[in-house]
Amino acid sequence: MLVRYFAAARAAAGTDSETVPLDGPAAPTRREVECLLAARHPQPPSGQPPLAQVLARSSFLLDGVACPDPRTPIGPDAVLDVLPPFSGG
């Protein structure tokens, strides 16, 4: 799965994107992917909030479509965009 980070999420993760292998017999939920991402980036760059904190207030796009339900399964070839709140909105 490809994860693309924007704005504060990019700063907290320390990268603009990453490929995350999803192993296992069942597709993980969006919430499980959030936990996986937070575990992959436990220490934010200096001066940035932890990624887990940013993820908790972010919106997500799954293959270009809004993904508000944290129980949505995420497939291994998916693209997940992490969109934190932007200034003014």
Stockholm file with secondary structure:
# STOCKHOLM 1.0

chainA/1-89         MLVRYFAAARAAAGTDSETVPLDGPAAPTRREVECLLAARHPQPPSGQPPLAQVLARSSFLLDGVACPDPRTPIGPDAVLDVLPPFSGG
#=GR chainA/1-89 SS CEEEECHHHHHHHTSSEEECCCCSSSCCBHHHHHHHHHHHCCSCCTTSCCHHHHHHTCEEEETTEECCCTTCBCCTTCEEEEECCCTTC
#=GC SS_cons        CEEEECHHHHHHHTSSEEECCCCSSSCCBHHHHHHHHHHHCCSCCTTSCCHHHHHHTCEEEETTEECCCTTCBCCTTCEEEEECCCTTC
//
